[in-house]
Amino acid sequence: MGTRQSELALIQTEIIIGKLLEYFPDWKFEVVKIKTKGDRMEKADLKEIGGKGLFVKEIEEALLNGEIDFAVHSMKDMPYEIPEGLVIAAVSEREDPRDVLISKNKKTVKELGAHSKIGTSSLRRQVQLKALRPDLEVVPVRGNIATRLRKMDVLGLDGIVLAAAGLKRLKMEGLIAEYFSVHEMVPAVGQGALAVETGKESEFEKLLKKINHKPTEISICAEREFMKAIGGSCNFPIGAYARIEGGKIVLTGMVEKNGMVKKATIFGDIGNPREVGENLAKLLGDEDGG
């Protein structure tokens, strides 16, 4: 099993191993830690070095070269395009999708002093933070969770914004000062879910389907189709979160263009998540379709 080498990535891999052992108790696993370009270039701006796909490229190369049998990724790191010969065979049940604030003295966004400094390297979080509190100063901060917590002190930040899922998996939710609702801060596409990737038509593709969580897969399909249709990348702040409610897909999306943050929620057919994503993209896209 291939994975990034951070503590969180290793915990996420253990989660998938635990699920697989329920079905295949005789399997033995070797975890292969792979350092990606996104990890090596921690100080670089993601949008300048190629976007979030840099957290999966080397792992996918190891899959294609037969060095590993399958890989565990954070779903939000996965670009829409999957390399020829690979497939996402399973999606885990989603952890908490929300973004959260960690701050000094556990102050909420409303309680922070004027012109407080908040750390995040995410354009999506940055524009939504500014919509909540235009006076806040956003400071770019990258790295794993421990690195960002350390930078909070080193850079004299008043807070940082992180994903709830990672903190919960690391048993660090006690640090959270505030949970943003999925409407206040629309999450990243796939946030909170794990993707298990393997060779297309390999012996593992069918076996991994055993641990696939269908409701999460359907929801993320709608989100990823929205991402594709709207033309989202690290240079273009977007967010999307889908859930299944009353037999329908409920999809909330966010896009920022020309300084304007636009959000909308639509309901759609559970049997056609791609169409739901495309419809929301048409709704939030501009006159030229995106």
C-alpha atoms as one frame of an Amber mdcrd trajectory, in Angstrom:
protein
   0.000   0.000   0.000   1.425   3.341  -1.029   0.837   6.524   0.950   2.304
   9.881   1.788   4.516   9.718   4.858   2.854  12.173   7.235   1.391  10.940
  10.498  -2.120  11.663   9.218  -1.528   9.793   5.927  -0.292   6.747   7.864
  -3.333   6.818  10.171  -5.608   7.053   7.121  -3.832   4.041   5.604  -4.375
   2.095   8.844  -8.092   2.952   8.661  -8.280   1.370   5.195  -6.225  -1.653
   6.314  -8.658  -2.156   9.208 -11.633  -2.140   6.824  -9.931  -4.581   4.437
  -9.052  -6.983   7.260 -12.759  -7.302   8.058 -13.207  -8.923   4.638  -9.753
 -10.422   4.075  -8.393 -11.430   7.514  -5.504 -13.410   5.980  -4.053 -10.471
   4.041  -0.678  -9.108   5.141   0.130  -5.485   4.388   3.348  -3.631   3.730
   2.996   0.167   3.891   5.262   1.979   1.433   5.860   5.639   2.369   6.312
   7.873  -0.657   7.483  11.494  -0.498   5.600  13.521  -3.105   6.681  16.743
  -4.782   3.968  18.560  -2.831   5.584  17.342   0.415   9.148  18.105  -0.690
   8.329  21.672  -1.742   6.589  22.640   1.492   7.458  26.322   1.239   6.275
  26.748  -2.358   2.883  28.121  -3.345   0.835  25.164  -4.645  -0.648  27.114
  -7.519   2.840  28.040  -8.729   4.249  24.484  -8.676   1.333  22.649 -10.241
  -1.602  22.364  -7.839  -2.784  19.748  -5.389  -2.184  16.856  -7.816   1.435
  17.056  -6.691   0.421  15.101  -3.573  -0.481  12.024  -5.638   1.737  12.009
  -8.760   4.668   9.973  -7.407   2.290   7.543  -5.703   0.417   7.004  -8.972
   3.740   6.440 -10.768   4.573   3.724  -8.198   1.190   2.105  -8.959   1.766
   2.214 -12.711   5.287   0.776 -12.263   3.972  -2.115 -10.156   5.929  -1.038
  -7.061   2.716  -0.988  -4.998  -0.638  -2.760  -5.406  -2.872   0.093  -4.305
  -2.682   3.530  -2.724  -4.572   5.484  -0.079  -5.118   9.200  -0.726  -7.085
  12.012   0.865  -9.876  12.376  -1.679  -9.486  16.154  -1.703  -5.937  15.700
  -3.085  -7.229  13.863  -6.167  -7.399  15.809  -9.453 -10.396  15.027 -11.649
  -8.284  13.275 -14.274  -7.020   9.844 -13.205  -4.017   8.516 -15.210  -4.775
   5.945 -17.894  -4.647   2.463 -16.369  -5.643   3.528 -12.843  -9.000   3.681
 -11.084 -10.444   4.805  -7.748 -11.725   1.402  -6.626 -13.160   2.434  -3.248
 -14.172   5.526  -1.326 -14.328   5.418   2.477 -17.285   6.585   4.520 -16.787
  10.289   4.993 -15.465  11.759   8.235 -16.650  15.240   9.324 -16.444  17.372
   6.122 -16.278  20.754   7.851 -13.459  23.260   8.183 -12.524  24.429  11.663
 -10.697  27.258  13.381  -7.910  26.718  15.896  -7.210  29.980  17.669  -5.544
  31.516  20.705  -7.800  31.327  23.758 -10.307  29.405  21.604 -11.859  32.556
  20.181 -14.386  32.190  17.357 -14.055  34.164  14.115 -16.516  36.753  15.441
 -14.574  37.108  18.696 -11.156  37.651  17.084  -9.734  41.163  17.368  -9.681
  43.549  14.407  -7.098  42.690  11.726  -6.247  39.353  13.336  -3.859  37.128
  11.380  -5.218  33.768  10.225  -3.068  31.120   8.556  -4.198  29.137   5.514
  -2.697  28.448   2.098  -6.101  27.546   0.623  -7.630  30.112  -1.742 -11.033
  28.536  -1.045 -10.702  29.145   2.700  -9.155  32.566   2.190 -12.019  34.039
   0.136 -14.677  32.582   2.451 -12.868  33.859   5.553 -12.731  37.315   3.989
 -16.453  37.106   3.271 -17.073  36.383   6.970 -14.580  38.964   8.263 -13.183
  41.342   5.597 -10.691  42.861   8.064  -8.811  39.602   8.711  -5.255  39.296
   7.432  -4.662  35.923   5.773  -1.122  34.522   6.006  -0.066  31.580   3.748
   0.744  28.488   5.822   1.488  25.021   4.394   2.706  21.737   5.854   1.240
  18.922   7.905  -0.923  19.664  10.944   1.982  19.661  13.428   3.947  22.041
  11.169   1.001  24.426  10.872   0.444  24.436  14.633   4.126  25.252  15.125
   3.973  28.017  12.502   0.997  29.512  14.329   3.375  30.341  17.205   6.442
  31.155  15.078   4.532  33.556  12.804   2.483  35.072  15.637  -0.829  34.038
  14.109  -4.135  34.442  15.915  -5.496  31.268  14.348  -5.322  28.726  11.558
  -8.046  27.007   9.523  -7.844  23.225   9.069 -10.106  20.313   8.100 -12.017
  18.733  10.980 -11.451  15.246   9.544  -7.667  15.314   9.953  -7.826  16.628
  13.507 -10.399  13.985  14.473  -8.340  11.177  12.957  -5.325  12.444  14.921
  -7.488  12.684  18.092  -6.748  16.431  18.283 -10.313  17.773  18.095  -9.842
  19.254  21.578  -7.889  22.082  19.913 -10.875  23.200  17.834 -12.286  26.621
  18.728 -15.053  26.709  16.116 -16.640  24.495  13.474 -17.703  26.373  10.339
 -20.985  25.217   8.852 -20.767  23.777   5.321 -22.540  26.933   4.114 -20.291
  29.447   5.903 -17.185  27.663   4.605 -18.053  25.299   1.752 -15.562  22.409
   2.042 -13.041  21.264  -0.553 -14.270  18.691  -3.054 -13.966  15.273  -1.381
 -12.994  16.679   2.024 -13.192  14.066   4.781 -13.191  10.995   2.498 -10.359
   8.641   1.543  -9.744   7.268  -1.956  -8.242   3.840  -2.593  -6.619   3.758
  -6.032  -5.379   0.697  -7.921  -4.734  -0.604 -11.434  -7.743  -0.671 -13.730
  -8.956  -4.252 -14.256  -6.332  -5.484 -11.765  -7.041  -8.317  -9.316  -7.497
  -5.698  -6.599 -10.107  -3.523  -8.304 -13.001  -5.913  -7.608 -11.755  -6.872
  -4.115 -11.429  -3.238  -2.984 -15.069  -2.608  -3.956 -15.979  -4.516  -0.776
 -15.025  -1.494   1.350 -16.600   1.123  -0.921 -19.162   3.344   0.845 -21.800
   3.935  -1.830 -23.499   7.057  -0.351 -20.107   8.788  -0.037 -19.108   7.661
  -3.547 -22.324   9.127  -5.015 -21.889  12.398  -3.111 -18.268  12.798  -4.186
 -19.114  11.956  -7.786 -21.456  14.998  -7.807 -18.783  17.205  -6.208 -16.053
  16.104  -8.611 -18.299  16.609 -11.642 -19.016  20.138 -10.388 -15.244  20.690
 -10.059 -14.651  19.485 -13.611 -17.510  21.477 -15.133 -16.690  24.744 -13.346
 -13.022  24.445 -14.327 -11.678  24.467 -10.779  -8.022  24.253  -9.814  -5.724
  25.674  -7.180  -5.758  28.960  -9.119  -9.510  29.216  -8.918 -11.258  29.002
  -5.534 -14.101  26.493  -5.522 -15.742  24.297  -2.929 -18.477  21.671  -3.001
 -20.222  19.422  -0.531 -22.912  16.865  -1.332 -24.980  14.661   0.930 -27.897
  12.304   0.419 -31.124  13.360   2.067 -34.627  12.017   1.529 -33.517   9.997
  -1.491 -32.047  13.066  -3.216 -28.554  14.491  -3.639 -28.212  17.875  -1.939
 -25.204  19.674  -3.457 -23.819  22.974  -2.175 -21.171  24.756  -4.204 -19.045
  27.862  -3.960 -17.009  29.723  -6.537 -15.103  33.007  -6.430 -14.554  35.067
  -9.558 -13.607  38.698  -9.993 -13.734  39.250  -6.251 -17.261  37.868  -5.871
 -18.024  34.771  -3.757 -21.074  32.937  -5.122 -22.789  30.019  -3.360 -25.812
  27.895  -4.201 -27.503  24.641  -3.195 -29.457  22.355  -5.531 -31.303  19.033
  -5.193 -30.948  16.280  -7.764 -31.463  12.666  -8.755 -29.467  10.192  -6.658
 -29.116   8.040  -9.781 -27.364  10.750 -11.775 -24.792  12.534  -9.590 -22.802
  13.766 -12.594 -25.793  15.669 -13.922 -26.314  17.246 -10.476 -22.708  18.483
 -10.495 -23.029  19.839 -14.032 -26.293  21.632 -13.197 -24.727  23.392 -10.218
 -21.756  24.420 -12.363 -24.136  25.979 -14.908 -25.906  27.815 -12.094 -22.717
  29.232 -10.555 -20.687  29.635 -13.757 -20.654  32.928 -15.610 -21.991  33.697
 -19.085 -19.206  31.875 -20.888 -19.892  28.671 -18.926 -17.291  28.979 -16.191
